[in-house]
Amino acid sequence: MGNFVGGSAPAMATQVVEGYFLINKNTLKGFTPGELGLIKTELEKLQREVRAQTPPQEDALAQQARNRKISRLSAALQVVSAQIMGRRY
């Protein structure tokens, strides 16, 4: 264990949602299947939290920030899921 940026899976997921770190196929090469499952769980948890936040309709900047976070999380989850599926077959 130990490839997580920031030291742990929750820290890495937080960095992804804030836009400090982008997940791609190359960044996941050294991860074990268990570590991939852990980061996927953390990303899904953060995605639920971000989707639950509803800024006021008048606050366009807050809406945009929320949508960017959801977009980053969705993209990261797609990459992690694809990497997990690729390792199983």
URTAWO-V391830 format. One record per residue. N is the residue number from 1. RES is the residue in three letters. SS is DSSP state (H for helix, E for strand, L for the rest). PHI is phi as a letter, one per 30 degrees, with the letter a starting at -180 (* if undefined). D_CENTER is the distance of its C-alpha to the mean C-alpha in Angstrom with 1 decimal. Layout:
# URTAWO-V391830
n = {N & N}
res = {RES & RES}
ss = {SS & SS}
phi = {PHI & PHI}
d_center = {D_CENTER & D_CENTER}
This chain:
# URTAWO-V391830
n = {1 & 2 & 3 & 4 & 5 & 6 & 7 & 8 & 9 & 10 & 11 & 12 & 13 & 14 & 15 & 16 & 17 & 18 & 19 & 20 & 21 & 22 & 23 & 24 & 25 & 26 & 27 & 28 & 29 & 30 & 31 & 32 & 33 & 34 & 35 & 36 & 37 & 38 & 39 & 40 & 41 & 42 & 43 & 44 & 45 & 46 & 47 & 48 & 49 & 50 & 51 & 52 & 53 & 54 & 55 & 56 & 57 & 58 & 59 & 60 & 61 & 62 & 63 & 64 & 65 & 66 & 67 & 68 & 69 & 70 & 71 & 72 & 73 & 74 & 75 & 76 & 77 & 78 & 79 & 80 & 81 & 82 & 83 & 84 & 85 & 86 & 87 & 88 & 89}
res = {MET & GLY & ASN & PHE & VAL & GLY & GLY & SER & ALA & PRO & ALA & MET & ALA & THR & GLN & VAL & VAL & GLU & GLY & TYR & PHE & LEU & ILE & ASN & LYS & ASN & THR & LEU & LYS & GLY & PHE & THR & PRO & GLY & GLU & LEU & GLY & LEU & ILE & LYS & THR & GLU & LEU & GLU & LYS & LEU & GLN & ARG & GLU & VAL & ARG & ALA & GLN & THR & PRO & PRO & GLN & GLU & ASP & ALA & LEU & ALA & GLN & GLN & ALA & ARG & ASN & ARG & LYS & ILE & SER & ARG & LEU & SER & ALA & ALA & LEU & GLN & VAL & VAL & SER & ALA & GLN & ILE & MET & GLY & ARG & ARG & TYR}
ss = {L & L & L & L & L & L & L & L & H & H & H & H & H & H & H & H & H & H & L & L & L & L & L & L & L & H & H & H & L & L & L & L & H & H & H & H & H & H & H & H & H & H & H & H & H & H & H & H & H & H & H & H & L & L & L & L & L & L & L & H & H & H & H & H & H & H & H & H & H & H & H & H & H & H & H & H & H & H & H & H & H & H & H & H & H & H & H & H & L}
phi = {* & k & d & d & d & j & j & b & d & d & d & d & d & d & d & d & d & d & i & d & b & c & c & b & e & d & d & c & e & d & d & d & e & d & d & d & d & d & d & d & d & d & d & d & d & d & d & d & d & d & d & d & d & b & d & e & d & d & c & d & d & d & d & d & d & d & d & d & d & d & d & d & d & d & d & d & d & d & d & d & d & d & d & d & d & d & d & d & c}
d_center = {18.3 & 17.2 & 15.0 & 12.1 & 12.0 & 13.3 & 14.9 & 12.8 & 9.6 & 9.4 & 10.3 & 7.8 & 4.8 & 7.4 & 8.2 & 5.2 & 6.0 & 9.5 & 9.7 & 11.2 & 9.3 & 8.4 & 7.6 & 10.7 & 13.3 & 15.2 & 12.7 & 12.3 & 16.1 & 17.0 & 14.7 & 16.7 & 16.0 & 15.8 & 13.2 & 11.1 & 11.8 & 10.9 & 7.4 & 7.1 & 9.0 & 7.2 & 4.0 & 7.2 & 9.1 & 7.5 & 7.7 & 11.2 & 12.0 & 11.3 & 13.2 & 15.9 & 16.7 & 19.4 & 20.9 & 24.5 & 25.4 & 27.4 & 24.7 & 23.4 & 21.4 & 19.5 & 18.9 & 17.7 & 15.3 & 13.8 & 13.7 & 12.0 & 9.1 & 9.1 & 9.5 & 6.7 & 4.2 & 7.1 & 7.6 & 4.7 & 5.8 & 9.2 & 9.3 & 8.5 & 10.9 & 13.3 & 13.4 & 14.2 & 16.8 & 18.3 & 19.0 & 20.7 & 23.2}
